Amino acid sequence: MFNVKNEVMDYLTIIGIDVSKLTLDLHVLPHHLDFQTENDVKGFKKIFKWLEKECGVCVSKSLFAFECTGHYSFRLALWMQKNEYNFVMLPGLEIKRSQGITRGKSDPADARVIAEYTYLRRDKIALTQLPEKDIIRMNLLLSLRAKFVRQRAGYKATIKEVKRAFSRKQEPLYFKTQENLVKNLDTQIKSLETELQKIVAQNPKLQEQYDLIVSIKGVGPLSAQTIIAVTHAFQKFPTWRKFACYCGTAPFPYQSGTSIHGRTKVSHLANKRMKSLLTNMASSAIQHNPEMKLYFQKRVENGANKMSTLNIIRNKLISRIFAVVDRGTPYVEIMKYAA
């Protein structure tokens, strides 16, 4: 979710933190000490006071590790970055799969698991670097917009289903209330989209990247904004292949020895929202980009699977987006100049 700083450092202490809504549970290695405090700025200060005075820990040579738990952990990460402490935010699935067979669960035990996992990989783990303020705001607004879009779709589906059983004359209040909610959500969604455009327009770097991305047919304004936000203005992923893997569009082989030779396929471990967005972009490109349309038609006519072809187009779009941003020039439709 966040950028990483590739720094190698000899950490004397590893502090695993289990983050919950109201509290933070700590486990310190190699001292095997536990501590609990509040999940607020006052609690953060208590942590460092306890580490330095009670445990004799050198905070500047310590590594703090905790799961990325959305709003609950973001304030802690922001405070640590502001005070220039070494910290890493780990994916919850990565921690869970490292545990093996477990029984029971508690916050202190989870803190110990995080500390042990980080301690074993301390030489390879890269520090987390939060993105700039505008990128943080864009991700927050895009997340809220996605929530409103789901709610709007739910109300629209309800209205459609109820029309099968009741007429508007029978239940006018029911229909009016739901339709007003849909209209209100339309207004809020439009407001969020306007604010996103404003954030991009006020940041020269983001505006430049935005203009380059939308020069590619099939990529609309919201798609460009989302890609900028998710890639942290193209600082999070070093190559387009890394981003494709993150989105779940990169194919992987499935084979073992001489007897198992499954078909190459994409992984289900992906950012589903980005994957869905890329699917929409690819569908749009097939309709409005002559080159992509011809490629899709020829491949399908030759017997290729439609979804695998669509996935190739998704990857083509990703590679082109990274290419135009990397070279700093808009996309050129070469097909227009072909003889």
N, C-alpha and C positions, 0 to 999 in steps of 0.2 A: 503493500500500500504506500510505502514511503521510499524515498531515495536512500541509498546507502553510501557511507564513506569508507572507501577501501583503505583502512589504516590498520597496520599490524602493531600490536602493543602488548607488552608483558603485564597482564593484569594480575595484581596481587590478591584481589578479592572479587568474588562473583556474588551479586545480590539478586536473587530471584524474587519477583514481586507478583503476587496474585491480586489482580485488580477486580474489585466488585463495586457496586453502586456507591456504597457508603464507606467502605474500609479498604485498607491495603494490608496484605499479609506478606511479610518478608522472611526469607531464609538466606542466611549468609554462609558462604563457603570460602575457605575451608574450616571456618570456625564452628559451623553447625549451630548457629544462633537464630532464634526466631523473634519476630517483633510485629506488632499490629498497631496501626494508627488510622486516622481519618483520611478519607480521600478528598482532601482539600489542601489549599496552600499552607494552612497551619499544620496539617499532618505531614506535608512534604518537609517542612523545616524541622519537625520532630525527628524525622528519619535521619537526617544528616547530623543533627545534634547527638542522637543516640549512637550512630556509627563512629563518630569521632571521639566523643567523650567516654562512652561506656564500653565500646569494643576496640578502640584504638585503631580504627581502620583509616587508611589514607584514601580519601574519597577520590582524589585526582587520579589514582591508579586502580580504581575499581570500575567494574562493568555492571550496570544495572540492566536487567532483562525482564520483560513482561510481555504478555499477550496483547495483540491489537484488539481491543474490545470496544471500538467505536468511541462514543462520547465519554465513557467511563475512564478510558486510558489517555484520551487526547490531552486533557488538561495537565496530566502528569508529564507527558512527553514534551509539551510546550514549555513547561516550567524547567525541565531538565535542559532543554536546548538553550533556553534563555540564560541559564547559569553555567553553560558549557560543561555539563557532565557527560560521561560516556554512557550511552544507553542503546539498546537494541529492542525493537518491537518485533515479536515473533508471531507467525501465523498460528492460530489455535490448532488447526489440523496437523501441522508439523509437530507440535508438542504432543498431541494426543497419540499420534502414530508411533512416537518414540517410546511410549510407556510400556508397550507389550501388554501382557495380561495383568489387569489390575482389579482390585476389589475395593469398593467403597470410594468415597470422595470427601475431601474437606479442603478449605482454603489454605491452611498451613501445609497440608500435604501437596497441594498444587504448586505452592511457592517453592517447595523443596524440589519438585520435579523440574520446574523451570530452571532453577539454579543448577541442578545436576546436568541437565541437557546443555545449558550454556557453558558450564565448566568443561565438559568433554569436548566441546567444539569451539572453545575460546580462541584458538589459533586461526580459525577459518571464518568466524562470524564477522560480518562488516557492520559498522555502526550505522544507526538510523539517522537520516537527515531530513527533517520536515521540509516540505516545499514552501515556497513563498506565500505570503498572505493572500494574494489574489487567487492562487491555485486552490488554497484551502477553502476560500469562499465559494469558488466555482463548484468544487466537489460537494459542498454542503447544499448549495442551491439545486444542483442536479439531482441529488439524493431526494430532496423534498419534492422536486418536480415529478420524479418517478413515482413517489408515493401518491401524489395527487392524481396522476394519470391512472394508476391502478384503481383508486377510489372512484374516479369518474367512470371508468369502464364497468365497475361493479354496479353503480347506480343505473347506468344505461341498460345493462343486461337485465336488471330487476324490472325496469319499466317495460322492456320488451316482453318479458315473460308474463307480467301481470296483465298486459293487454290481451293475452289469450283467454283470460278468465273474466276480466271485468272491463267495462267500457268507461270512458272518461266521465260520462254523465253519472254513472253509479258511484264512483269514488273520486270526485274532483279534487278533494284535499290531498289524497294519496299521490295523485299524479303531479299536482302543482308543487307539493313539497319536494319531491324527488327531482323534478325538472329545475326548480330553483337551486337545488344543491349542485346540479350539473352546470348550470350557468355560473354559479359562484366559483366552482372549481375551474371553469374555463377562464374566468377573469384572473384567478390567482396564478394559473399556469402561464398565462400571457404576461403577467407582472414579473414572474420569475425569469421568463425568457428575455424580457426587456432589460432586466438587471444584469443578466449574463452578457448580453450584448454590450452593455455599458462598461462592465469590468474589462472586457477584451479591448474595447475602443480606447480606454484610458491607459492601457499598458502597451507601449510601442512594440515590445518583443512579442506579446501574445497576438497583437493585431497583425503583425507581419506573418507569423505562423498561420494564423487563421486565413489570411488572404491566399497564402500558398496552398493550403489544404483544399479550400473550396474551388480552386482552379481545376480540380480533378472532377470530371463528371461522375455523378453518383454520390458525391459527398456533399451533404447539405449543411446549413449553418449550425444546427443543433449537434449534428454528428461531429463537425469540426471542433466545436466547443468541448464536447465530451472527450474526444481523443486528446485534446490539449490538457484537459483537467486530469484524466486518468494517467497520462504519461508524464505528468508534472512538467509540462512544457518541454517534453522530449528529453528530460534529464534522468528519468527513472529506468528506461530500457536502452541499453547500448546499441542494439540492432533491432531491425524490424522482425527478425526471427524470434527474438526473445519476447517481443510483444505478441506475436502470433501464438506462441506457446501459452502465454498468460491468458489470451482470449479464447483458447481452445480450438484454434483453427490449424495448428501445426500437426501434421500426421506423424504417427509413430509406428514402427514395425512391431509385429506380435509374432515371435517365433522362439523356439527352444529346441536345440539339438537338431535331429534329422526328421523327427516325427511331427512336430508342431510348426505349421507354417500358416498362421492366420493372416487375414488381410490387413494391410496397413490402415490405421484409422486414427481419428483424433481422440484425445483424452477427455473424460467427463469432468476432470479437475480444471475448471476455467471460471473466468468472470462471465457469468451467464448474461448479464446486462450488456456487456460489450459484444459478446458473441451474437446476441439478438440484433444489436445495432448494426453490426457488420453484415448480417444476413440481409437486412433492409437496404443497406448501402449497395450490396451486390445485386439485389433484385432491381434497384433503381438504375444501376450501371448497365444492366442487361437491356433495359428499356430505352435509355437515353444516350448511351455511349455506343456508336456504331461498331467500334473495334470489339468491345466486350460482347455485344449482341451477336456478331458474326462468329466469334470464338465459341460462344455457348452453343449456338445452333449447329456448327460444324461438328463439335465434339459429341453432342447428343445424337446427331444423325449417324455418327460412326459407332454408336452403341455404348457410349460412356454413360455412367450413372449421372442423373441430373444433380443430385446433392453433392457428389464428389466434384463435379464441374463447378457448382456454385461455391464450394469451399476453395477451389483454385482461384476463383475470381475474388473471393474475400482476401486471400493472401496477396493477390496482385495489387489490390487496393491498398493494403497495409504497406507493401513494399514501395509503392508510388508515393504514399503520404510521407514516409520517412525519407524518401529520396528527394522530394521537392524541398522539404525542410532542411535537409542536410546541405544541399547545394545552394539554397536560397533563391531559386528561380521557379516561376510557375510551371505547371505541367504543359507540355506541348503535345498536341494530338498529331502524331506522326502520320497517321492514316490519311489525313487531309492532303498531305504532300506526296503520297504514294502515287506512282504512275499508274 
